[in-house]
Amino acid sequence: MAQTENKAPGQVIAGLYFGFVLTGIGTNLLGCILPTLSGIWSLSDSHSGFLFSAQFAGSSTGALLMQSDLRKSLVRGFLLLIVGAVLLALCHGHFAALFLFCFGLGLGSAMTATSMIFGRMFTANRGATLSLLNAFWGLGAVLSPLLATGWERFESPNSIYLGIALAAVLPLVAIGLHYRYLSQLHDEVTVVSNRRTKLSLLVPLAIFAFLYVGVESSISGWMMTYVHRLPFASGVYAPVATSFFWIALLVGRTAAPIALKRISESGLLMIALCVLLVSNVMLLLSYTPAMSITSASLAGLMLAPIFPLCLSKVLAIARGPSESRWVFAISGLGGAVVPWMTGQVASLSGSLRTGLAVPLVAGCVMLLLQVRTQSLMRRGSV
C-alpha cells in the first residue's frame, strides 16, 4: 500500500482536492443565499428548513448508493452535481426542493467517494490525511459566503449554481486522465474482523457522525439569517460571521495533524466537544454582531477535528463501501434533520435563537457518545 501512496499522481490528487473545495462551496451555498432567496421566493423559516432537508437528504442518499467501484461513484456524483446545479440556476423557486435533492445526490456521492479514495491512498496516516482533505472542503465553505455576497450584487442569487456546474467539469477531467490508477486502489485488511464487534463500534460512530453533520449544517446554515436579524446588525455582519466560522474550521483542520502529534485522538475529541458546547451557549446568549462572530469562530475551530477523526475510525473498522456507506448515509441525513428541526422549533417559538438550541442539545449527545465509545474501547472491545 505504501507503493500506491508514492505513486499517487499529482494531477488526480489536485483534481480531487479542487472537487472537494467545490463540494464545500456547494454544501454551504444555500445558507449563504437564503436571506435573499427567502425574500424573493417568500419563504418562512419552516420552508427554508425544508430546503436544507432536501439537499442533505439527497447527500445522504448519494452516500448510500456508493458502489464498490469508487471511480464510477465519483463520476456519477459530479455529473449529478452538475445537472442539479444547472436546474437550480434556471428555476424560479418552483421544484427547488427537488433540484436541491438532485444536487445533494451529487454532493453525497462525490464527497463519500473522494474520502474513501483518499483513505485507500494514504492508509499510514489516514486521520491526518482526512483532516487535510476536509480542510480543502473548509476552504470552499469559507469562500461560499464571499462568492454569494459578491454574486448577488450583479445577478440573481440562485444563478451562482451555474458557476458551480462549470467548475465541476475540471475534477471530471482529472478523474478521466487517471481512471486506470483509481481502479488499482483497494482496501487493506481492517483492524476489526468480528462482525458483532464492528457493529458495536460503527453504530455509535454513525449516530455521532449524524449529529456532527447536523450541528455543523445547522450552525452554518442558519448563521447568516441569525446574525442578519440581530439588533444593530448591518448587512455586512452576516457574511462576515459565516466566513469567520468557516475560516476557523479551515484553520482547525489544517492544524489538526500538528495537534495529533502532541495529543491523542480521543483527547483532542474530548477537548473539542467540551469547548464546542461552550461556544454554542455563547451563540445563544449573543445579542451583538461581535459576540456572534466570536462564538461562530470558536464553534468552527472546535468542530474542525471532529468529523475527520470520526471518519478515520470508520474507514479503519469497515472494509469497503458495503460496510461503511451506510455510516456516510446516516451522517448526511443529519444535515437534513437537524437544520429542519432548528427551523421548526424557530417557527413554533417565534425565535430563531430558541431554534438554535437544537444543535446545542445534539452537541451534548455527541459528548455522551464519545464518553461511551471510549469506555467500550478501554474495556477491550477493539
C-alpha positions as MATLAB code, in Angstrom:
seq = 'MAQTENKAPGQVIAGLYFGFVLTGIGTNLLGCILPTLSGIWSLSDSHSGFLFSAQFAGSSTGALLMQSDLRKSLVRGFLLLIVGAVLLALCHGHFAALFLFCFGLGLGSAMTATSMIFGRMFTANRGATLSLLNAFWGLGAVLSPLLATGWERFESPNSIYLGIALAAVLPLVAIGLHYRYLSQLHDEVTVVSNRRTKLSLLVPLAIFAFLYVGVESSISGWMMTYVHRLPFASGVYAPVATSFFWIALLVGRTAAPIALKRISESGLLMIALCVLLVSNVMLLLSYTPAMSITSASLAGLMLAPIFPLCLSKVLAIARGPSESRWVFAISGLGGAVVPWMTGQVASLSGSLRTGLAVPLVAGCVMLLLQVRTQSLMRRGSV';
ca = [
       0.000    0.000    0.000;
       2.928    2.319    0.623;
       3.896    1.946   -3.018;
       0.441    3.068   -4.038;
       0.789    6.164   -1.899;
       4.123    7.068   -3.504;
       2.741    6.651   -6.998;
      -0.353    8.758   -6.462;
      -0.454   11.104   -9.497;
      -0.316   14.782   -8.623;
      -2.973   15.609  -11.215;
      -5.603   13.332   -9.738;
      -4.826   14.498   -6.190;
      -5.082   18.142   -7.285;
      -8.312   17.401   -9.144;
      -9.856   15.678   -6.124;
      -8.761   18.491   -3.817;
     -10.349   21.021   -6.175;
     -13.501   18.917   -6.331;
     -13.635   18.882   -2.541;
     -13.362   22.676   -2.497;
     -16.391   22.761   -4.809;
     -18.364   20.440   -2.535;
     -17.552   22.761    0.372;
     -18.914   25.700   -1.605;
     -21.945   23.760   -2.794;
     -22.860   22.323    0.592;
     -22.988   25.734    2.257;
     -24.191   27.886   -0.622;
     -27.864   27.536    0.229;
     -27.393   29.004    3.699;
     -25.458   31.939    2.224;
     -28.093   32.950   -0.325;
     -31.065   32.016    1.865;
     -31.724   35.502    3.303;
     -32.130   36.884   -0.224;
     -33.997   33.839   -1.541;
     -36.416   33.979    1.388;
     -37.486   37.427    0.270;
     -37.647   36.617   -3.432;
     -39.465   33.303   -3.003;
     -41.457   34.336    0.136;
     -40.097   31.545    2.321;
     -40.887   31.056    6.009;
     -38.320   29.578    8.410;
     -40.160   26.276    8.132;
     -39.973   26.284    4.321;
     -36.330   27.303    4.422;
     -35.590   24.399    6.739;
     -37.291   22.068    4.257;
     -34.877   23.198    1.516;
     -31.956   22.293    3.782;
     -33.582   18.924    4.356;
     -33.991   18.280    0.627;
     -30.313   18.948   -0.088;
     -28.963   16.894    2.785;
     -31.428   14.064    2.226;
     -30.027   13.906   -1.299;
     -26.493   13.942    0.085;
     -27.328   11.078    2.425;
     -28.904    9.073   -0.402;
     -25.868    9.713   -2.596;
     -23.625    8.195    0.078;
     -25.934    5.201    0.457;
     -25.763    4.475   -3.296;
     -21.975    4.097   -3.231;
     -20.599    1.265   -5.358;
     -17.543   -0.879   -4.733;
     -16.084    0.741   -7.856;
     -15.358    4.153   -6.375;
     -14.455    5.617   -9.773;
     -17.983    5.194  -11.091;
     -19.478    6.674   -7.934;
     -17.133    9.645   -8.199;
     -18.010   10.341  -11.836;
     -21.722    9.874  -11.178;
     -21.503   12.247   -8.231;
     -20.019   15.120  -10.201;
     -22.437   14.556  -13.082;
     -25.440   14.698  -10.746;
     -23.967   17.786   -9.108;
     -23.718   19.487  -12.500;
     -27.278   18.577  -13.508;
     -28.750   19.692  -10.178;
     -26.779   22.952  -10.226;
     -27.931   23.854  -13.741;
     -31.567   23.191  -12.823;
     -31.260   25.321   -9.668;
     -29.707   28.160  -11.637;
     -32.628   28.199  -14.070;
     -35.508   27.700  -11.637;
     -37.562   30.483  -10.048;
     -38.469   28.689   -6.847;
     -40.579   26.016   -8.498;
     -39.374   22.472   -7.755;
     -36.388   23.955   -5.892;
     -36.540   21.185   -3.283;
     -36.418   18.506   -5.993;
     -33.458   20.153   -7.704;
     -31.676   20.547   -4.377;
     -32.211   16.840   -3.757;
     -30.517   16.071   -7.093;
     -27.709   18.489   -6.269;
     -27.343   16.822   -2.872;
     -27.138   13.399   -4.532;
     -24.109   14.627   -6.424;
     -22.531   16.156   -3.344;
     -23.008   12.988   -1.282;
     -21.603   10.677   -3.938;
     -18.617   12.908   -4.730;
     -17.666   13.584   -1.103;
     -18.031    9.981    0.037;
     -16.130    8.530   -2.907;
     -13.346   11.101   -2.535;
     -12.967   10.379    1.181;
     -12.803    6.631    0.560;
     -10.269    7.073   -2.239;
      -8.004    9.164   -0.015;
      -8.467    6.591    2.750;
      -7.147    3.946    0.330;
      -4.281    6.066   -0.999;
      -2.940    7.133    2.392;
      -3.522    4.408    4.971;
      -0.468    5.022    7.164;
      -1.664    8.447    8.371;
      -5.336    8.318    7.467;
      -6.537   10.641   10.242;
      -4.131   13.440    9.348;
      -4.774   12.947    5.618;
      -8.538   13.183    6.022;
      -8.146   16.275    8.194;
      -6.168   17.934    5.413;
      -8.710   16.811    2.793;
     -11.524   18.265    4.864;
      -9.510   21.470    5.210;
      -9.970   21.909    1.451;
     -13.694   21.381    1.994;
     -13.464   24.075    4.660;
     -11.724   26.369    2.166;
     -14.748   26.039   -0.104;
     -17.016   26.777    2.833;
     -15.003   29.923    3.615;
     -15.294   31.084    0.019;
     -19.012   30.327   -0.175;
     -20.431   33.399    1.643;
     -17.925   35.698   -0.056;
     -18.804   34.376   -3.512;
     -22.526   34.502   -2.760;
     -22.409   38.084   -1.455;
     -20.394   39.289   -4.449;
     -22.575   37.419   -6.935;
     -25.840   38.808   -5.534;
     -24.726   42.344   -6.354;
     -24.940   41.621  -10.078;
     -27.114   38.532  -10.626;
     -29.975   36.584   -9.075;
     -28.701   34.560   -6.091;
     -29.581   31.102   -7.407;
     -27.822   31.686  -10.737;
     -24.494   31.201   -8.957;
     -25.130   27.467   -9.216;
     -24.323   27.738  -12.918;
     -20.754   28.674  -11.990;
     -20.575   25.610   -9.731;
     -21.677   23.421  -12.634;
     -18.996   24.800  -14.949;
     -16.236   24.412  -12.341;
     -17.242   20.787  -11.639;
     -16.073   19.811  -15.117;
     -12.428   20.188  -14.028;
     -12.317   17.312  -11.491;
     -14.101   15.123  -14.031;
     -11.243   15.754  -16.460;
      -8.649   14.813  -13.808;
     -10.561   11.620  -12.999;
     -10.724   10.688  -16.688;
      -6.985   11.200  -17.168;
      -6.164    8.825  -14.301;
      -9.083    6.420  -14.439;
      -6.763    3.384  -14.567;
      -4.819    4.432  -11.475;
      -8.017    4.811   -9.469;
      -9.057    1.292  -10.469;
      -5.936   -0.115   -8.786;
      -6.828    1.181   -5.321;
      -8.086   -1.438   -2.877;
      -8.905   -1.622    0.822;
      -6.392   -3.050    3.228;
      -7.328   -5.548    5.942;
      -9.274   -3.749    8.671;
      -8.345   -3.665   12.345;
     -11.605   -5.405   13.326;
     -12.713   -8.678   11.756;
     -15.583   -9.754   14.037;
     -18.912   -8.549   12.614;
     -20.584   -8.059   16.012;
     -17.636   -6.024   17.266;
     -17.733   -3.931   14.108;
     -21.399   -3.116   14.627;
     -20.898   -2.281   18.300;
     -18.417    0.390   17.189;
     -19.922    1.519   13.901;
     -23.438    2.151   15.237;
     -22.409    4.779   17.835;
     -19.945    6.237   15.326;
     -22.777    6.551   12.801;
     -25.004    8.330   15.331;
     -22.081   10.551   16.301;
     -21.439   11.442   12.638;
     -25.171   12.071   12.112;
     -25.210   14.571   14.947;
     -21.943   16.193   13.891;
     -23.110   16.922   10.339;
     -26.398   18.155   11.738;
     -24.715   20.533   14.185;
     -22.295   21.885   11.585;
     -25.039   22.305    8.971;
     -27.460   23.903   11.392;
     -24.990   26.453   12.778;
     -23.500   27.343    9.391;
     -26.789   27.221    7.503;
     -28.698   29.475    9.884;
     -25.781   31.751   10.811;
     -26.367   34.424    8.165;
     -30.083   34.590    8.898;
     -29.483   34.670   12.670;
     -26.905   37.475   12.577;
     -28.961   39.374    9.997;
     -31.841   39.552   12.490;
     -29.752   40.811   15.405;
     -30.292   44.398   16.608;
     -27.855   46.889   15.087;
     -26.601   44.299   12.583;
     -25.912   45.764    9.162;
     -25.852   43.624    6.034;
     -22.084   43.139    6.216;
     -22.021   41.341    9.585;
     -23.943   38.252    8.455;
     -21.473   37.096    5.742;
     -18.544   38.081    8.000;
     -19.795   35.850   10.832;
     -20.341   32.946    8.448;
     -16.917   33.446    6.872;
     -15.254   33.522   10.284;
     -16.969   30.252   11.163;
     -15.527   28.551    8.077;
     -12.127   30.232    8.383;
     -11.872   28.885   11.925;
     -12.911   25.433   10.737;
     -10.327   25.606    7.939;
      -7.581   26.658   10.354;
      -8.572   23.949   12.816;
      -8.480   21.167   10.238;
      -5.156   22.363    8.858;
      -3.693   22.428   12.372;
      -5.227   19.096   13.459;
      -2.350   16.940   12.083;
       0.083   19.031   14.147;
      -2.065   18.777   17.261;
      -2.301   14.995   16.868;
       1.459   14.745   17.292;
       1.085   16.098   20.831;
      -2.260   14.693   21.955;
      -4.228   11.517   21.367;
      -7.237   11.425   19.056;
      -9.595   10.742   21.967;
      -8.095   13.595   23.973;
      -8.480   16.028   21.102;
     -12.087   14.919   20.576;
     -12.988   15.451   24.229;
     -11.476   18.931   24.313;
     -13.175   19.904   21.047;
     -16.590   18.648   22.173;
     -16.475   20.389   25.550;
     -15.430   23.751   24.134;
     -17.993   23.334   21.334;
     -20.766   23.275   23.920;
     -19.388   26.478   25.432;
     -19.376   28.167   22.010;
     -22.977   27.079   21.363;
     -24.094   28.609   24.651;
     -22.227   31.811   23.738;
     -24.058   31.897   20.411;
     -27.442   31.625   22.119;
     -26.529   34.404   24.547;
     -25.117   36.762   21.908;
     -27.041   39.960   21.206;
     -24.413   41.823   19.203;
     -22.656   41.037   15.907;
     -19.272   40.989   17.695;
     -20.414   38.299   20.139;
     -21.917   36.270   17.317;
     -18.700   36.445   15.283;
     -16.665   35.366   18.320;
     -18.917   32.415   19.140;
     -19.108   31.397   15.460;
     -15.318   31.403   15.191;
     -14.923   29.303   18.337;
     -17.573   26.845   17.144;
     -15.827   26.428   13.790;
     -12.459   25.868   15.441;
     -13.843   23.200   17.755;
     -15.864   21.430   15.069;
     -12.779   21.202   12.839;
     -11.126   17.954   14.022;
     -14.255   16.053   14.991;
     -15.545   14.667   11.686;
     -12.173   13.685   10.127;
     -11.245   11.708   13.242;
     -14.638   10.011   13.289;
     -14.327    9.219    9.595;
     -10.835    7.807   10.078;
     -12.178    5.388   12.698;
     -14.988    4.284   10.392;
     -12.640    3.560    7.476;
     -10.260    1.676    9.770;
     -13.053   -0.541   11.112;
     -15.115   -1.127    7.948;
     -13.917   -2.935    4.856;
     -15.135   -1.481    1.568;
     -18.133    0.712    0.682;
     -20.610   -2.051    1.522;
     -19.681   -1.818    5.212;
     -19.139    1.925    5.504;
     -21.548    3.612    3.079;
     -24.479    3.386    5.480;
     -22.445    5.345    8.032;
     -21.828    8.077    5.451;
     -25.513    7.995    4.538;
     -26.637    8.383    8.139;
     -24.177   11.219    8.692;
     -25.518   13.054    5.646;
     -29.041   12.582    6.945;
     -28.039   14.598    9.990;
     -27.654   17.598    7.705;
     -31.258   17.114    6.651;
     -32.801   16.553   10.076;
     -31.088   18.938   12.496;
     -31.382   22.143   10.391;
     -35.006   21.233    9.670;
     -35.649   20.750   13.393;
     -33.978   24.089   14.050;
     -36.356   25.757   11.600;
     -39.376   24.014   13.076;
     -38.515   24.995   16.646;
     -37.811   28.552   15.464;
     -41.214   28.738   13.753;
     -43.114   27.285   16.716;
     -41.379   29.517   19.257;
     -41.201   32.570   17.028;
     -37.482   32.868   17.739;
     -34.511   31.577   15.742;
     -32.450   31.937   18.918;
     -34.614   29.260   20.525;
     -34.316   27.113   17.414;
     -30.523   27.168   17.692;
     -30.851   25.315   20.994;
     -31.312   22.188   18.840;
     -27.610   21.918   17.835;
     -26.667   22.585   21.467;
     -28.653   19.531   22.590;
     -27.128   17.497   19.740;
     -23.647   18.513   20.920;
     -24.434   17.238   24.417;
     -25.440   13.855   22.984;
     -22.217   13.746   20.947;
     -20.192   14.227   24.120;
     -22.059   11.385   25.827;
     -21.473    9.110   22.828;
     -17.754    9.888   22.853;
     -17.533    9.014   26.554;
     -19.458    5.795   25.922;
     -17.287    4.792   22.961;
     -14.076    5.391   24.865;
     -15.419    3.303   27.734;
     -16.079    0.385   25.362;
     -12.605    0.671   23.884;
     -10.953    0.685   27.315;
     -12.862   -2.478   28.231;
     -11.298   -4.194   25.246;
     -13.983   -4.061   22.580;
     -11.303   -3.354   19.975;
];
